[in-house]
Amino acid sequence: MRRSAGNGVLVRAILFAVCTITSLTCQAQQPAAPAPTTAPVSHKPLTVDRIYTEPSLSGQLTRGIAWTPDSKQLSYFETKGAGKEAKTELWVMDVATGQRRVLLSADKLESVLSPDSEKATQATGLGRHASAEYQWAPGGGALLFQGATSLAWFDVKTQVSRPLVSGKDSIADPKISPDGR
């Protein structure tokens, strides 16, 4: 059986035509891109003062994000105000509904850990800790708060805290045992 050169050319031409028609059909079915809208943009000069003043150019950072033990809520610190007027509260948000509520008010949070008598030095690398951190107890009924030199246990139901450790030496990496004790 002998192939003719004409058959190969014909097959290629048909394949080319089918691909071209398919490509054009797909492009015709796609909706046209919406016309770009031009919103008025205010161009304020970026100065050194603006870089280092409030509000931050990068927005507000959320600190202390943690899942509750039942994985139905997220807890986090939220700071309102700036400078000496800043007040930090501990909030929880229901993940399914998006509803938020204050778990610890700013006044209650300040009373949980005694203020550090010494000014904390800033560590770098893996040893860096925020000024106050917390962990959920496995059952979700309590929180362990860690300050630079103190630990406090906070009962979520009764809203009562009790100091566990307070001293002059820094505390590194405390953990709650899996049984919650």
N, C-alpha and C positions, 0 to 999 in steps of 0.2 A: 504494500500500500504506500503510495507516494503522496506526500504532502505538498501542497502548492504554497508558494509564498503569499499568494493572495488571500488564502484562508486565514493565516495568522494576522495579517493586517486588518482584515474584516473583523475578527474577534476583538482585537485591540481597539478598534474604532467604536465598536458597540459598547465595550466596557467603559471607554472614556465618556461616551454619550450618557450612559446610565449614571455614572458617578457625577457628571456635571448636572444633570437634571435633578438628581437626589439632593445635591448640595444647594442648588437654587431653590428647590421646594422647601428645604429646612430653613433657609434664610428668610423666605417669604412668610413662613408660619410664625416666626419669632416676633413678638411685639416690638414696636419701635421704642428705642430708649427715650425716657422722658427728657424733656428739655431741661438743661441745667438752670436752677434758680439762683439768682444772685441776691444774697442777703447782704444788707449793709454791714460792713465790717469796720469796727472802730479800731484804728491803729494808734495805740498809745506807745510812746517810746519806752523801751525796756532800759531801766536805769539800775544802777547798783543798789540804790535805796529800795526800789521795787522788788528786786530779787530777794532781799533779806527782810522784808516786812511782811506782815500778815495781811490778807490770807496767803497761804503758800501758793506758789505757782503750780505746784503738782497736786493741789487739792488736799483734802483732809484725809490723813491715813487712819485706818481703823486698826486699833491695837487689841491684843488679847483675844483674838478670835479662837473659840473652842466649841466643839460639839458637846452637847449634853450627853450623858451616858446612854440615853434611849435613842439618840440620833434623830430626834424629832425637832430639836431646837438648836440654834447657834447662840452662843453668848459672846459678848464683846464689850470693850470699854468705849464709851462715847464721851468726848470732852466738849463742853460748851463754854464759850468765852475764850479769852486769850490772856496771856501773861499772868499776872497775879490774880486776876479775876476768874481764871479758868477753873471749872468744876468738872470732875470726872465721875461718871456713873457707870454701873455695870448693867447692861441691857441683855435681854433674851429676845430672840425672834423665832416664831413658829415658822418652820420651813414650808409647811404645806399651805398656810394661809397668808404668810407675810406679816401677821400681826406682831407688834413689838410691845414690850412692857419693861419698865424699870425693875430690875431685880434688887439692886442696892443703890440707894440714893447717894449723892455726893457726901452728905454729912455722915451717913452710916459707913460708907467706904473709908472715909478718913479716920473713923474711930476703930476700924478693924485692925489696922496696923499702926503701931506707934511710929511717929516720925523719926527718921534717922538723925542721930545727934551729930554725926560727922557727915560732911559733904562727900557723897560717893564719887569715886574716881571713875572715869569712863574706860572700860575695858574694850579691847578690840578682838576681833576673831570670834572663835566659838565660845569664849567665856563671857560674851556680852549678855547682860540681862536688862530687861526693862525695870523701871523703878518698882513696880509691883506686878507680880504674876500670880496666876491662880491655876488650880487643877480641880476638876470635878471628882468627888468621891464616886466610886463605882455604882452605888445605888442612886445617885443624883440628889440625895438629900442634904449634902454638905459641900462646902468648898474649902480647899486649903489655900490660903494666901501666903505668898512669900515676899517679904521685904528684903532689904539688903542684909539686915542682921536679926530678923525676926520671922516667926511663923505663927499664923493664927488659923483657927478652925472656925468656920462660919456655918451655922445651922440654917438652911434655907427656910424651913417651916416656921421656926420660932424667931428668925431674924436676930439671933443672938450669936455673938462671937466670943471665943475664949482664946487667950494667948497660949501658945504651946511652947515657944522658945523665944527668948529675947536676950540679947547680949551685945558684946562689942565685936566679936568675930563675924566675918561674912558667912553666909549660908550658901552652899553650892548644891544644886540639883536634888532637892528633896523629892521623895516619891511617896504616894499612898499605896499601901499594900492592896493586892487584888480583892481581899475580903473587906476592905474599907476601914480597917483599924489603923 
